[in-house]
Amino acid sequence: MTGAGPARVVVADDQAVVREGIVMLLGLLPGIEVVGAAKDGDEAVELVARLAPDVVLMDLRMPRCDGVEATRRIRRNHPGTQVVVLTTFADDESLFAALRAGARGYLTKDAQGDDIVKAVTDVLAGQAGLAPAMQRRLLERVTEPQRAPAPAEPPDGLTAREAEVLSLVAEGLSNKEIAGRLHIGAATVKTHINNLFAKTGVRDRAQAVRYAYQRGLIEPPGTSIT
């Protein structure tokens, strides 16, 4: 598939059963050779540095280092390796963040073998391995009104979305209210909160509120200028 042999692929997913299932499926596909499997983003980056695969199939929801950050690091330090996002759901914000980080393709975890081969082939040929539905969402996104930019460098490795969720937590919103405000699923909100708790070292919402004030993500009551 690469012209000199099969495409060398690394699979990154934190769920062992899913990861092993994908590896098994890839082993049956023509033109693909699995050279490594990672349980989180940090391990994926390490495997890419050591094995120089052609493509990484990257889960977005992983501990320690999520798929977006791992994609950013891989594309920055190992531009010869392409990344195809691997997810169970279509969370626009996460997918767009991954694409901005350098991912070139998108697959759901229930993708058929032909879909995987096509995505890998497309990204290695310099094309975007995106389903038509995702291409339509991208087109819709670029025509939407632009939001105010988030801070360029949120503290402690927080993503812009995690910092936004943290600020809403500090405002006293529940997970359901945050989901409604940001137009994302409640499960996605919970994932963002778990990630930002881990990154900031806070244990509960009270500590998260204090952290948000200390880092300037939200103004304490009574400080606004009228």
C-alpha positions as CSV (number, residue, x, y, z in Angstrom):
1,M,0.0,0.0,0.0
2,T,2.9,2.4,0.6
3,G,4.7,1.3,-2.6
4,A,7.3,-0.7,-0.8
5,G,5.0,-3.0,1.2
6,P,2.0,-2.9,3.4
7,A,1.1,0.2,5.4
8,R,2.6,0.0,8.9
9,V,0.0,0.9,11.5
10,V,-0.1,1.6,15.2
11,V,-3.4,1.3,17.1
12,A,-4.0,3.5,20.1
13,D,-7.0,2.8,22.4
14,D,-7.3,2.7,26.2
15,Q,-9.9,-0.2,26.2
16,A,-8.0,-3.5,25.9
17,V,-10.9,-5.4,24.4
18,V,-11.5,-2.7,21.7
19,R,-7.8,-2.4,21.0
20,E,-7.3,-6.1,20.6
21,G,-10.3,-6.4,18.4
22,I,-9.1,-3.7,16.1
23,V,-5.7,-5.2,15.9
24,M,-7.2,-8.6,15.0
25,L,-9.4,-7.0,12.3
26,L,-6.5,-5.1,10.8
27,G,-4.5,-8.4,10.7
28,L,-7.1,-9.7,8.3
29,L,-7.0,-6.7,5.9
30,P,-4.9,-6.6,2.8
31,G,-2.1,-4.1,2.6
32,I,-2.0,-3.4,6.4
33,E,0.6,-4.5,9.0
34,V,0.0,-3.7,12.6
35,V,3.4,-2.9,14.2
36,G,2.3,-1.7,17.6
37,A,-0.6,-1.0,20.0
38,A,-0.8,1.7,22.7
39,K,-3.1,2.0,25.7
40,D,-2.9,5.8,25.9
41,G,-1.6,8.9,24.1
42,D,1.8,8.9,25.7
43,E,2.5,5.4,24.7
44,A,1.3,6.1,21.2
45,V,3.8,9.0,20.9
46,E,6.6,6.7,22.2
47,L,5.7,3.9,19.7
48,V,5.7,6.4,16.8
49,A,9.2,7.7,17.8
50,R,10.5,4.1,18.0
51,L,8.7,2.4,15.1
52,A,8.0,5.2,12.6
53,P,4.7,3.8,11.4
54,D,2.9,5.1,8.4
55,V,-0.4,5.6,10.2
56,V,-1.8,5.8,13.7
57,L,-5.4,4.9,14.3
58,M,-6.0,7.2,17.3
59,D,-8.8,7.0,19.9
60,L,-9.7,10.4,21.2
61,R,-10.7,9.5,24.8
62,M,-7.7,8.2,26.6
63,P,-6.1,8.8,30.0
64,R,-2.8,10.7,30.7
65,C,-2.6,12.1,27.2
66,D,-5.8,12.2,25.0
67,G,-5.9,11.6,21.3
68,V,-5.9,15.2,20.4
69,E,-2.7,16.0,22.3
70,A,-1.0,12.8,21.1
71,T,-2.0,13.8,17.5
72,R,-0.5,17.2,17.9
73,R,2.8,15.8,19.3
74,I,3.1,13.2,16.6
75,R,2.4,15.5,13.7
76,R,4.8,18.1,15.1
77,N,7.7,15.7,15.8
78,H,7.0,12.9,13.3
79,P,5.4,14.5,10.2
80,G,5.9,11.3,8.2
81,T,3.3,9.5,10.3
82,Q,-0.4,10.2,9.5
83,V,-3.2,10.1,12.0
84,V,-6.7,8.7,11.6
85,V,-9.1,9.5,14.4
86,L,-10.9,6.5,15.9
87,T,-14.0,7.2,17.9
88,T,-17.3,5.7,19.1
89,F,-19.3,8.9,18.7
90,A,-19.3,12.1,16.6
91,D,-18.4,14.9,19.1
92,D,-17.8,17.8,16.7
93,E,-15.6,19.7,19.1
94,S,-13.3,16.8,19.7
95,L,-13.1,15.8,16.0
96,F,-12.4,19.4,14.9
97,A,-9.8,19.7,17.6
98,A,-8.1,16.5,16.3
99,L,-8.3,17.8,12.7
100,R,-6.7,21.1,13.8
101,A,-4.0,19.1,15.5
102,G,-3.1,17.4,12.3
103,A,-5.4,14.3,11.9
104,R,-6.2,13.5,8.3
105,G,-8.9,10.9,8.6
106,Y,-11.9,9.9,10.7
107,L,-13.3,6.4,11.5
108,T,-15.9,5.1,13.9
109,K,-15.0,2.0,15.8
110,D,-17.7,0.0,14.1
111,A,-16.1,0.8,10.7
112,Q,-15.9,-2.1,8.2
113,G,-12.7,-3.4,6.8
114,D,-13.1,-1.7,3.5
115,D,-13.7,1.6,5.3
116,I,-10.4,1.2,7.2
117,V,-8.4,0.3,4.1
118,K,-9.8,3.3,2.3
119,A,-9.1,5.7,5.1
120,V,-5.5,4.5,5.4
121,T,-5.0,4.5,1.6
122,D,-6.5,8.0,1.4
123,V,-4.3,9.6,4.1
124,L,-1.1,8.0,2.7
125,A,-2.0,9.4,-0.7
126,G,-2.2,12.9,0.8
127,Q,-6.0,13.0,0.8
128,A,-8.4,13.4,3.7
129,G,-9.9,10.1,4.8
130,L,-13.2,11.6,5.8
131,A,-16.7,10.2,5.4
132,P,-19.1,12.4,3.4
133,A,-21.1,13.2,6.5
134,M,-18.0,14.6,8.2
135,Q,-17.1,16.6,5.1
136,R,-20.5,18.2,5.3
137,R,-20.0,19.1,9.0
138,L,-16.7,20.7,8.1
139,L,-18.4,22.8,5.4
140,E,-21.1,23.8,7.8
141,R,-18.6,24.7,10.5
142,V,-16.6,27.1,8.3
143,T,-19.8,28.9,7.5
144,E,-20.9,29.3,11.2
145,P,-20.3,32.6,13.0
146,Q,-16.9,32.6,14.6
147,R,-16.7,32.4,18.4
148,A,-14.5,34.6,20.5
149,P,-11.0,32.9,20.6
150,A,-10.1,31.0,23.8
151,P,-6.9,31.8,25.7
152,A,-3.9,30.6,23.6
153,E,-2.3,28.8,26.4
154,P,-4.6,27.4,29.1
155,P,-2.7,26.4,32.3
156,D,-1.5,22.9,33.1
157,G,-2.0,21.4,29.7
158,L,-5.7,22.0,29.6
159,T,-7.3,22.1,26.2
160,A,-9.4,25.1,25.2
161,R,-12.5,23.0,25.7
162,E,-11.5,21.8,29.1
163,A,-10.7,25.3,30.2
164,E,-14.2,26.4,28.9
165,V,-15.8,23.5,30.8
166,L,-13.9,24.4,34.0
167,S,-15.0,28.1,33.8
168,L,-18.6,26.8,33.6
169,V,-18.1,24.5,36.6
170,A,-16.8,27.6,38.4
171,E,-20.0,29.4,37.5
172,G,-21.9,26.7,39.3
173,L,-23.4,24.9,36.3
174,S,-24.3,21.2,36.5
175,N,-23.1,18.7,34.0
176,K,-26.5,18.8,32.3
177,E,-26.5,22.6,32.1
178,I,-22.9,22.6,30.7
179,A,-23.9,20.1,28.1
180,G,-26.8,22.4,27.1
181,R,-24.7,25.5,27.0
182,L,-22.0,23.9,24.8
183,H,-24.3,21.7,22.7
184,I,-22.5,18.5,23.6
185,G,-23.5,15.3,25.4
186,A,-23.5,14.9,29.1
187,A,-21.1,12.0,28.8
188,T,-18.7,14.3,26.9
189,V,-18.9,16.9,29.7
190,K,-18.1,14.2,32.3
191,T,-15.1,13.1,30.3
192,H,-13.8,16.7,30.0
193,I,-14.3,17.1,33.8
194,N,-12.4,13.9,34.6
195,N,-9.6,15.0,32.3
196,L,-9.3,18.5,33.8
197,F,-9.5,17.2,37.3
198,A,-6.6,14.9,36.5
199,K,-4.5,17.6,34.8
200,T,-5.0,20.2,37.5
201,G,-4.9,17.9,40.5
202,V,-8.2,19.0,42.0
203,R,-10.4,16.4,43.7
204,D,-13.9,18.1,43.6
205,R,-15.8,21.0,42.2
206,A,-15.0,23.2,45.2
207,Q,-11.3,22.9,44.5
208,A,-12.0,23.3,40.8
209,V,-13.7,26.7,41.5
210,R,-10.8,27.9,43.5
211,Y,-8.4,26.7,40.8
212,A,-10.3,28.6,38.1
213,Y,-10.2,31.8,40.2
214,Q,-6.5,31.4,40.9
215,R,-5.6,30.8,37.3
216,G,-7.8,33.7,36.0
217,L,-10.1,31.5,34.1
218,I,-13.0,33.3,35.7
219,E,-13.3,36.6,37.7
220,P,-14.2,36.4,41.4
221,P,-17.6,38.0,42.2
222,G,-17.5,41.7,42.6
223,T,-14.4,42.3,40.5
224,S,-16.0,43.3,37.2
225,I,-15.9,47.0,36.2
226,T,-19.2,48.7,35.7
